[in-house]
Amino acid sequence: MQKLNRRRFLKTIGIAGAASLAGIPAFALRDAGISRITILHTNDTHSRLDPYPDDDPDYPGMGGYARRARLISKERTIDPNLIVLDAGDVFQGTPYFNMYGGKPELKLMSKMGYDAVAFGNHEFDNGLDGFLEVLPYADFPFLAANYDFSDTILAGKVKDYCILERNGLKIGIYGLGIELEGLVSRNLYEGTVYHDPVRVARETEEKLKEEYKCDLIICVSHLGYKYEDDKVSDVEVARATSLTNIIIGGHTHTLLDPPARIRNREGMDVAIGQAGYGGAYVGRMEVFLDRKNGNSFVESYTINL
């Protein structure tokens, strides 16, 4: 498959005169054999249920779950096939978590219609038993393909991946978590086994493509965008994989605006999005998939709340 930029993708689907894909009517995309999927994504919201105060030096008056809920509701009226994802660290950072242990975060995210969330390191902050206690309030799966919880009370409670069906497409979503040693107290994750995320990513994307015939593969990752040392990051996963189309990232609190595009093993672009910290921003991606040959293109930007 060839690497596609916007102009080449538009040319391949016979509508090269368009200024962008976003403005093309749905019937024109349908006639050209193109499916469009909209993704909203957050990360590292850290129990920030309320907006930041107006005098905050970094995010004055920004964020808050109510504004995010309004945005998601608005986007869903535009695109009923909307996918909403989070890349982890839902917990910890305000008195809400100290008081309620994550219950309001999960209840509100469930009402917003989140589809999947990566298991971040701060999800361990009340231990495995604390997480299990509030998990029933989540109407969405937590994903972490490279964490093995088999010998813990979370066995069977956290998934490697999930598969959604949207607009006639099968969309595989898998999760990756950061190495816990030296980051989280051992007593909080006792029994959890960490596996190499690159190896797991390759195995999981192949399973989603070959066994489940997924048209689009997304990774929700709490590895971090990139590092100066050899620590595994989203950039490294993108370069080492072949079938993953999009990485929704977290952990490093990076604001990617616009999102990054990294070449994978086959020379194809992988779009990497990360929306900073504290829910002040929401990432938005529109994915256009050519059903005839599997080529895809992503247009994306960050929304200031």
Wavefront OBJ file of the C-alpha trace (Angstrom):
o trace
v 0.000 0.000 0.000
v 1.265 3.454 -0.854
v 1.674 6.293 1.595
v -1.145 8.797 1.066
v -1.308 12.511 1.679
v -4.590 14.427 1.469
v -4.211 15.347 -2.210
v -3.335 11.830 -3.297
v -6.147 10.311 -1.256
v -8.673 12.713 -2.776
v -7.359 11.858 -6.233
v -7.617 8.112 -5.639
v -11.300 8.425 -4.729
v -12.163 10.627 -7.692
v -12.888 13.922 -5.897
v -9.528 15.633 -6.282
v -11.044 19.093 -6.622
v -12.251 19.214 -3.018
v -10.420 21.502 -0.601
v -10.732 18.968 2.207
v -12.425 15.727 3.049
v -14.394 17.158 5.958
v -16.617 19.276 3.732
v -17.565 16.521 1.288
v -21.253 15.555 1.521
v -22.043 12.118 2.885
v -23.640 10.972 -0.382
v -20.486 11.864 -2.338
v -18.343 9.844 0.050
v -20.781 6.950 -0.154
v -20.803 7.017 -3.956
v -17.001 7.001 -3.943
v -16.953 3.983 -1.617
v -15.631 5.952 1.359
v -16.655 5.453 4.983
v -16.154 8.276 7.490
v -15.706 7.765 11.228
v -15.354 10.565 13.793
v -13.271 10.023 16.946
v -13.131 12.266 20.013
v -10.341 11.507 22.469
v -9.118 12.597 25.892
v -6.297 11.569 28.228
v -4.891 12.311 31.673
v -8.021 14.085 32.846
v -7.029 13.320 36.452
v -10.409 13.688 38.180
v -10.804 17.249 36.917
v -14.605 17.237 36.999
v -14.930 21.015 37.338
v -13.435 23.646 35.021
v -10.152 25.209 36.007
v -10.539 28.470 37.954
v -10.507 31.652 35.912
v -7.154 32.664 37.402
v -5.376 29.384 36.610
v -2.023 30.260 34.978
v -2.209 27.465 32.396
v -5.873 26.705 31.667
v -7.951 29.679 32.905
v -11.626 28.714 32.992
v -11.058 25.734 30.690
v -12.218 22.130 30.782
v -14.745 20.446 33.028
v -16.928 17.386 32.470
v -20.045 19.451 31.669
v -18.382 21.174 28.709
v -16.968 17.884 27.493
v -20.401 16.276 27.715
v -21.931 19.099 25.651
v -19.238 18.736 23.010
v -19.731 14.968 22.770
v -23.491 15.369 22.556
v -23.137 17.953 19.781
v -20.716 15.784 17.811
v -23.014 12.784 18.156
v -25.869 14.712 16.529
v -23.547 15.426 13.591
v -22.181 11.876 13.396
v -24.215 9.126 15.102
v -21.249 6.788 14.492
v -19.063 8.829 16.855
v -16.369 6.957 18.802
v -15.198 8.384 22.155
v -11.916 7.149 23.650
v -9.638 7.968 26.584
v -5.956 7.099 26.977
v -5.862 6.638 30.726
v -5.221 8.351 34.061
v -8.886 9.082 34.587
v -8.161 9.064 38.338
v -6.210 11.184 40.826
v -5.655 14.922 40.968
v -8.595 16.539 42.769
v -10.501 15.945 46.050
v -13.209 14.155 44.063
v -10.939 11.148 43.746
v -9.771 11.349 47.360
v -13.369 11.366 48.539
v -15.115 8.997 46.113
v -12.328 6.828 44.682
v -13.242 7.327 41.004
v -16.984 6.663 41.120
v -18.154 10.057 39.768
v -15.576 9.999 36.974
v -16.751 6.621 35.709
v -20.451 7.408 36.080
v -20.118 10.656 34.144
v -17.942 9.132 31.418
v -20.519 6.368 31.051
v -23.249 8.982 30.578
v -21.093 10.656 27.930
v -20.938 7.363 26.050
v -17.229 6.552 26.163
v -16.441 3.427 24.149
v -13.083 2.368 25.655
v -10.393 3.636 28.047
v -6.733 2.692 28.423
v -5.597 1.515 31.861
v -3.336 4.290 33.155
v -0.833 4.053 36.005
v -3.039 6.223 38.256
v -5.851 3.697 37.889
v -3.749 1.683 40.391
v -3.713 4.454 43.013
v -6.269 2.804 45.314
v -4.884 -0.644 44.607
v -6.539 -3.405 42.619
v -9.323 -3.729 45.169
v -10.063 0.008 45.013
v -10.290 -0.129 41.227
v -12.508 -3.201 41.322
v -14.853 -1.470 43.752
v -15.665 1.365 41.329
v -15.380 -0.582 38.059
v -19.133 -1.446 37.983
v -19.830 2.259 37.374
v -18.029 2.065 34.010
v -20.282 1.154 31.081
v -17.194 0.823 28.895
v -14.156 -1.481 28.940
v -10.744 -0.643 30.344
v -8.095 -1.974 27.944
v -4.525 -3.142 28.631
v -3.310 -5.944 26.358
v 0.174 -5.979 27.870
v -0.970 -6.233 31.517
v -1.672 -9.771 32.636
v -4.119 -9.683 35.551
v -4.666 -13.475 35.571
v -3.355 -13.914 39.115
v -5.203 -10.928 40.555
v -8.748 -9.960 41.497
v -8.983 -8.142 38.140
v -8.760 -11.398 36.164
v -11.292 -11.129 33.352
v -12.221 -7.572 34.342
v -9.786 -5.685 32.087
v -9.790 -6.527 28.373
v -6.985 -6.738 25.839
v -9.166 -5.255 23.110
v -12.722 -4.574 22.029
v -14.381 -4.463 18.613
v -16.922 -1.828 17.586
v -19.132 -1.728 14.519
v -19.673 1.717 13.076
v -20.952 2.789 9.668
v -20.529 -0.727 8.297
v -16.944 -1.002 9.553
v -15.354 -3.282 12.137
v -13.056 -1.241 14.351
v -10.596 -3.022 16.627
v -9.329 -1.107 19.662
v -6.556 -2.440 21.904
v -4.857 -0.973 24.953
v -1.233 -0.650 26.073
v -0.029 0.305 29.556
v 3.251 1.725 30.804
v 5.810 -0.283 32.794
v 4.823 -0.143 36.458
v 8.154 -0.938 38.133
v 9.495 2.245 39.727
v 6.357 4.178 38.857
v 3.675 2.534 41.004
v 4.160 1.026 44.478
v 4.356 -2.746 44.112
v 1.693 -3.395 46.712
v -0.800 -1.507 44.540
v -0.385 -3.806 41.520
v 0.769 -7.015 43.166
v 0.346 -10.006 40.879
v 0.083 -7.917 37.705
v 2.537 -9.038 35.004
v 3.856 -6.476 32.519
v 4.662 -7.583 28.953
v 6.644 -5.811 26.236
v 4.160 -3.440 24.556
v 5.769 -3.647 21.105
v 5.515 -7.432 20.976
v 1.963 -7.342 22.315
v 0.968 -4.605 19.842
v 2.182 -6.692 16.900
v 0.406 -9.802 18.143
v -2.828 -7.971 18.892
v -3.048 -5.989 15.661
v -2.490 -9.183 13.689
v -5.250 -10.933 15.606
v -7.654 -8.048 15.053
v -6.890 -7.944 11.328
v -6.561 -11.633 10.474
v -8.957 -13.308 12.899
v -11.592 -10.600 13.301
v -11.175 -8.901 9.898
v -11.144 -5.404 11.359
v -11.204 -2.568 8.827
v -9.562 -0.066 11.178
v -7.260 -0.678 14.160
v -6.787 1.829 16.969
v -4.444 1.634 19.954
v -5.334 3.480 23.162
v -1.979 3.849 24.854
v -0.708 5.071 28.185
v 2.955 4.666 27.234
v 3.729 8.332 26.541
v 4.358 10.090 23.233
v 8.174 9.851 23.028
v 11.315 9.932 25.194
v 14.962 10.869 24.869
v 16.055 7.426 26.092
v 15.051 3.944 24.895
v 11.825 3.830 26.909
v 8.959 2.418 24.848
v 6.665 5.150 23.547
v 3.817 5.692 21.106
v 6.314 6.746 18.452
v 8.219 3.468 18.882
v 5.024 1.420 18.721
v 3.970 3.240 15.543
v 7.324 2.546 13.882
v 7.317 -1.110 14.942
v 3.797 -2.054 13.854
v 2.206 -2.666 10.455
v -1.565 -2.736 10.885
v -2.357 -0.131 13.551
v -3.851 2.962 11.904
v -4.221 5.316 14.888
v -2.690 5.679 18.353
v -4.588 7.675 20.970
v -1.956 8.422 23.598
v -1.504 9.647 27.137
v 0.862 9.762 30.151
v 3.309 12.449 28.947
v 0.597 15.181 28.964
v 1.653 16.135 25.439
v -0.565 18.483 23.447
v -0.260 17.300 19.855
v -1.906 19.986 17.770
v -1.951 18.906 15.043
v -1.496 15.213 15.855
v 1.717 13.545 14.708
v 2.113 11.279 11.690
v 4.731 8.541 12.038
v 5.679 6.015 9.341
v 5.105 2.375 10.304
v 7.020 -0.710 9.144
v 5.232 -0.610 5.795
v 5.867 3.079 5.179
v 2.265 4.043 5.944
v 1.288 6.930 8.216
v 0.091 6.235 11.759
v -1.778 9.179 13.265
v -0.889 9.801 16.926
v -3.105 12.060 19.004
v -2.711 13.281 22.565
v -4.716 16.095 24.161
v -2.555 17.499 26.923
v -3.700 17.359 30.531
v -6.708 17.811 32.765
v -9.440 17.766 30.126
v -8.706 21.313 28.957
v -8.573 19.992 25.394
v -10.302 17.269 23.402
v -8.776 15.699 20.317
v -10.911 15.179 17.219
v -10.120 12.886 14.302
v -12.081 12.211 11.144
v -11.063 8.935 9.540
v -11.831 8.296 5.862
v -11.508 4.687 4.736
v -11.613 3.552 1.110
v -13.546 0.288 1.182
v -12.130 -0.829 -2.183
v -8.467 -0.986 -1.212
v -8.307 -0.318 2.527
v -6.433 2.989 2.171
v -7.234 5.505 4.867
v -6.609 9.132 5.646
v -7.019 11.013 8.935
v -7.852 14.695 9.313
v -7.523 15.873 12.886
v -7.210 18.819 15.240
v -7.553 19.727 18.912
v -10.569 21.436 20.459
v -10.050 23.992 23.230
v -12.677 23.569 25.985
l 1 2 3 4 5 6 7 8 9 10 11 12 13 14 15 16 17 18 19 20 21 22 23 24 25 26 27 28 29 30 31 32 33 34 35 36 37 38 39 40 41 42 43 44 45 46 47 48 49 50 51 52 53 54 55 56 57 58 59 60 61 62 63 64 65 66 67 68 69 70 71 72 73 74 75 76 77 78 79 80 81 82 83 84 85 86 87 88 89 90 91 92 93 94 95 96 97 98 99 100 101 102 103 104 105 106 107 108 109 110 111 112 113 114 115 116 117 118 119 120 121 122 123 124 125 126 127 128 129 130 131 132 133 134 135 136 137 138 139 140 141 142 143 144 145 146 147 148 149 150 151 152 153 154 155 156 157 158 159 160 161 162 163 164 165 166 167 168 169 170 171 172 173 174 175 176 177 178 179 180 181 182 183 184 185 186 187 188 189 190 191 192 193 194 195 196 197 198 199 200 201 202 203 204 205 206 207 208 209 210 211 212 213 214 215 216 217 218 219 220 221 222 223 224 225 226 227 228 229 230 231 232 233 234 235 236 237 238 239 240 241 242 243 244 245 246 247 248 249 250 251 252 253 254 255 256 257 258 259 260 261 262 263 264 265 266 267 268 269 270 271 272 273 274 275 276 277 278 279 280 281 282 283 284 285 286 287 288 289 290 291 292 293 294 295 296 297 298 299 300 301 302 303 304 305
